[in-house]
């Protein structure tokens, strides 16, 4: 009850809902153009949103291949169990690696969707720019990069000082500058705020 009453907790659920909708919409659009959807999820965690979208796409007769990357073995183990439960484990590759491993992904995979949600909050500007630039290079032309950023909010002091959960808070303008320095054009980036305006979800297309 305590956690569910926190606005940040509620906002995270809103973020998941928005990300799933954006993911599934892009998967369907690629399939409609006879392009096989291929997803890489960076710092995937349990990958609930990704896996549920791939499962929903399968119900629509759309086969999606995915690579989940995370350094947390327990999170990947949970993701594997969920993939098995959804009957999509043969569509997923699990990599217990750091984010930089995307530069070593088999060139034949050629991802057209790269998702990295809930990770920029822990990357200082220089490291964020370096990582997103790498993502830009790996992403196929016409592909989509989905990411998120927590915004300055009234609960940030409580999270840092009481729960000891330090994060980097950025405004949409700040994250926009990082995306621009990383190679993306802001004309092809769309910013969505979930209802509580705590999380910003960004959809960037590589043209």
C-alpha positions in Angstrom: 0.0 0.0 0.0 2.9 2.4 0.8 4.6 1.9 -2.5 1.4 2.0 -4.5 0.6 5.4 -3.0 3.8 7.0 -4.3 3.3 9.0 -7.5 6.6 7.7 -8.9 5.3 4.1 -8.5 2.1 5.0 -10.3 4.0 6.9 -13.0 6.2 3.8 -13.7 3.1 1.8 -14.4 2.0 4.5 -16.8 5.4 4.4 -18.4 5.1 0.7 -19.0 1.7 1.1 -20.6 2.9 3.8 -23.0 6.1 2.0 -24.0 4.1 -1.2 -24.7 1.7 0.8 -27.0 4.6 2.4 -28.8 6.4 -0.9 -29.2 3.4 -2.8 -30.6 2.5 0.1 -32.9 6.0 0.1 -34.4 6.1 -3.7 -34.6 2.9 -3.7 -36.6 4.0 -0.9 -38.9 7.2 -2.8 -39.8 5.3 -6.0 -40.4 2.8 -4.1 -42.7 5.8 -3.0 -44.8 7.0 -6.6 -45.0 10.0 -5.8 -42.7 10.8 -8.4 -40.0 10.7 -6.6 -36.6 13.9 -7.1 -34.7 14.3 -5.7 -31.2 17.2 -5.1 -28.9 16.4 -4.2 -25.3 19.3 -2.6 -23.4 19.2 -3.0 -19.6 16.2 -5.0 -20.2 15.6 -6.2 -16.6 12.7 -8.7 -16.5 11.6 -7.3 -19.9 7.9 -7.6 -19.1 6.8 -5.0 -21.6 9.0 -6.3 -24.5 8.0 -9.9 -24.0 4.3 -9.2 -23.7 4.5 -7.2 -27.0 6.3 -10.0 -28.8 3.7 -12.4 -27.5 0.8 -10.1 -28.7 2.5 -9.7 -32.1 2.7 -13.5 -32.3 -1.1 -13.7 -31.8 -1.3 -11.3 -34.8 0.9 -13.7 -36.8 3.9 -11.4 -36.6 7.1 -13.1 -35.7 9.5 -10.8 -33.8 13.1 -11.6 -32.9 14.5 -10.1 -29.8 17.8 -9.7 -27.9 17.7 -8.9 -24.2 20.8 -7.4 -22.6 21.3 -7.0 -18.9 24.1 -7.5 -16.4 21.7 -8.8 -13.7 21.5 -12.6 -14.0 18.4 -12.8 -11.8 16.5 -10.4 -14.0 17.4 -12.4 -17.1 16.4 -15.6 -15.4 13.0 -14.0 -14.6 12.7 -12.9 -18.3 13.5 -16.4 -19.5 10.7 -17.8 -17.3 8.3 -15.2 -18.6 9.3 -15.9 -22.2 8.7 -19.6 -21.7 5.3 -18.9 -20.1 4.4 -16.8 -23.1 5.7 -19.5 -25.5 8.2 -17.2 -27.2 11.5 -18.4 -25.8 12.7 -19.5 -29.2 12.4 -16.0 -30.5 14.6 -14.4 -27.8 18.4 -14.3 -27.2 19.5 -13.5 -23.7 22.9 -11.7 -23.1 24.4 -11.3 -19.7 26.5 -8.4 -20.8 26.9 -4.6 -20.4 25.1 -2.2 -22.9 28.3 -1.7 -25.0 27.9 -5.3 -26.3 25.5 -4.0 -28.9 28.5 -3.0 -31.0 29.4 -6.8 -31.2 25.9 -8.0 -32.2 25.9 -10.1 -35.3 25.7 -7.8 -38.3 23.0 -10.1 -39.8 20.6 -9.2 -36.9 20.2 -5.6 -38.0 17.8 -4.2 -35.3 15.0 -1.9 -36.4 13.8 -1.3 -32.8 16.1 -0.6 -29.9 14.5 -0.1 -26.5 16.2 1.4 -23.4 13.8 2.4 -20.7 14.7 3.3 -17.2 18.4 3.4 -17.7 19.3 7.0 -18.6 18.5 8.0 -15.0 21.8 6.3 -14.1 24.0 7.6 -16.9 25.8 11.0 -16.6 25.5 13.2 -19.7 28.8 12.2 -21.3 28.2 8.5 -20.9 24.6 8.9 -22.0 25.7 10.6 -25.2 28.3 8.0 -25.9 25.9 5.1 -25.4 23.1 6.7 -27.5 25.5 7.5 -30.3 26.5 3.8 -30.3 22.8 2.9 -30.4 22.3 5.3 -33.4 25.1 3.6 -35.3 23.8 0.1 -34.6 20.1 1.0 -35.4 19.0 0.3 -39.0 18.0 3.2 -41.2 14.3 3.9 -40.7 14.5 2.2 -37.3 13.1 3.4 -34.0 14.8 4.1 -30.7 12.6 4.1 -27.6 13.9 5.5 -24.3 12.7 7.3 -21.2 13.8 9.8 -18.7 12.5 10.7 -15.2 11.7 14.4 -14.8 12.3 16.6 -11.8 9.4 16.0 -9.4 8.2 16.5 -5.8 9.2 13.0 -4.7 12.9 13.2 -5.8 14.1 14.3 -2.3 12.2 11.4 -0.6 13.6 8.9 -3.0 17.2 10.1 -2.6 17.3 11.0 1.1 14.9 8.5 2.7 15.1 5.5 0.4 18.7 6.1 -0.8 17.7 5.9 -4.5 19.7 8.5 -6.3 18.8 9.2 -9.9 19.7 11.8 -12.6 16.7 14.0 -13.3 16.4 15.8 -16.6 13.9 18.0 -18.3 12.7 17.1 -21.9 14.9 20.0 -23.1 17.9 18.5 -21.5 17.4 15.0 -22.9 16.7 16.6 -26.3 20.2 18.1 -26.3 21.7 14.7 -25.4 19.8 13.0 -28.3 20.9 15.8 -30.7 24.6 15.4 -29.6 24.2 11.6 -30.1 23.2 11.8 -33.8 19.4 12.0 -33.7 17.5 14.8 -35.3 15.0 16.4 -33.0 12.6 16.7 -35.9 12.3 12.9 -35.8 12.0 12.6 -32.1 8.6 12.6 -30.3 8.3 13.2 -26.6 5.4 11.8 -24.6 4.6 12.6 -21.0 2.7 10.0 -19.0 -0.4 11.4 -17.1 1.5 12.3 -13.9 4.2 14.0 -15.9 7.0 12.3 -14.0 8.3 10.1 -16.8 9.0 11.2 -20.4 9.0 8.6 -23.1 10.9 9.4 -26.3 10.5 7.8 -29.7 13.3 8.6 -32.1 13.5 7.5 -35.7 16.7 7.2 -37.6 16.2 8.7 -41.1 
